[in-house]
């Protein structure tokens, strides 16, 4: 099954949101919220090095509140998010900087149930090419089995030559209905995913 490359219809909000000012945009509302935040902001006096020396790689899905789900505070971790929480070259780039320049030692991978990438295929790229006249250089990285996709991501992190710290790399599936994490065992040694 493939999803058209054009933008999907806007879903009805499941909870009320503050109104967008007349003639304004959602971005205008967010900028105003930032002004209010900044009015009470106090510099926490920390640098870019995560206190817990951990990097979390997760899906960009709006249902995942990673800090709340993991009991994290500002400054505890690096958070790297993309569609599917997939370990791509750019994810490895961010993890390499996180480890080599900013001192992280642990990596947590979090995928989740009911992920949108389960309903896409690489045909999405073909449809984009037809629509805009240029083929995307990136892969969709769609999948059918979330556990298998976590194992593949674990393998990509653990075998990257750029990451010096791969002894504490663990993968999980977050259940969007219960909020619980389920740990995924890595592939058996010698087995390529």
N, C-alpha and C positions, 0 to 999 in steps of 0.2 A: 504494500500500500504506500502511496506517495501523497504528500501534502503539496498543494500548489505553492509555488514560490511567492505568490503575491501575499500581501498582508492578510491575516485572518480577521474575521469579524470581531469587534470588541465585545468581550463577555460582560455581563452585568456584574457589578461589584457585589461580593458576598457580604460585605460589611460597609457601613457608611464611612465616607472619607470627607475631610474638610473640603468645602466647595472651592472651586477654582474661581478667582475674582472675575467679574464681568469683563469680557474682552481679553482675559488673561489665558495663560496656558498652565499645564501641570508644572512645567519648569518654573514659571513665575511663582507658583505656590511653594515649590521647594526652595527657591531662593529666599522667599519671605521667611520660611521656616528656619533657614540658615541664619538670617539676620537675628531672629529671636534666640536661637542657639548661641550665636556669637556674643550676644549681649550679656549672657551669664557665663560665658566660657572662661575657664582659668587654665593656663598652661600647666599640663600635668608634669612637665619637667622630665619627660622620658625621651629616649632617642629611638631610632628605627629598629633596634635589636629587640626581638620578642623576649619577654621575660621568661616564658616557659620553653624557649628554644624549639618551638614546633611550628611547622607549616601545615596548613589544612588546605587540601585541594578538594573542591566540591562543585556541584552543579550550581548554575546561576538561578535555578528555580526559586521563585519568590516565596514559596512555602517553607523554605529552609532558613530558619533563624539560627545560624550556626553558633553565635555567641551564647544565646540562651540554651540551646540544645546541649552544648558541651560545658556549660558553666564557666565560660571565658569572660574576662574583663578586657577593657581597652588596654592594648599594649602586650597582651599575653601571647599572641600568635601572628603569623603572616597568614592571610587568607587569599587563596588563588581560586577564582571561580570562572567557569566557562560552561557552555552548553554541554550537559552530560557529566561534567567533572572529569572529562577525558584528559589523559596525560598525552598532550601534544608536544611538538617541539617548543612552542612558546611556554608551556607549563614547565618543561625541563629547564628552559632559560630562567624562568622566575625562581624555581627551586634551586638552581645553581647559584644564583645571586643571593638567595636567602641563606644557603648553607655557607658558601665560600666568603661572602662579604659581610653577612649579618649574623652569623653564629648559630643558625638553627641546626638541630641534630636529628629531630624526629619528623616523620611525615605521616599524616593521616589522610586517607583517601575516602571521600564520602559520596557515594552515588545514592539514588533513592528509588522508591517504588513509583509507579505511574509516571515515568519520565517521558517527556515529549520526544526524545530521540528514539524511543521504541516504536514510534509510529511513522518515522521518516525512513527514507532509503536514500541511496546515493543518487537516485533519479532527481532529487531536489536540486542537485548541481546542474543537471541537464536542463531542467525547467528554468533555472536562473539564467543559464546561458541563452536559452531561447528568448527569454523575456528581455534581458538587458544587453545581449550581444557580446558578452564576455564570460568565459568560463572561470569560476572561482578556482584559485590555486589550492584552496584548502579542501580537506575531506569532511564530509558530514559527520563521520564517526558514529553512525547509527548502530543500534544493536537490538537484539531480541531477548537476550538473557542477561539481566543485570548482574548476576553473580559472576558470570563469565567475563563481563566487561570490567568488573572490579579486579578480577584475577589478571586480565590483560594489562590494566593500569599498574597493578603491583609489579608485574614483570618489567614494564617499561621503566619504572623508577629504579628498581633493584639492579637493572643491567645497564643503566646509563653510565658511561665513563666519566661524565662531568660531575657526578654527585659522589662526594667522598663519604657520606654518612648514609648507608643503606641498611644498617642492622636493625633500626627501629622504624620500619615502614609497615603500616597496617591498613587494611581496607575494610570498609563497612557499607552496608545498605541501610539508609534511613527510611523508616516506614512513615509515609506522610499522613497516615491515619492514626497511628499510635504515638509517634514521636520517638520510638525506640530505635536504637542502632542494633544491627545484626552483623557480627563479624564474619568476614569471608576468608577462609583459609586460602593461602596462595597455592598456585599450581604445584604439583609434585616436582621435586628436583629432576632436572633433565628433560622435563616436558615443556615444550614451547607452546605458548598461548597465542 
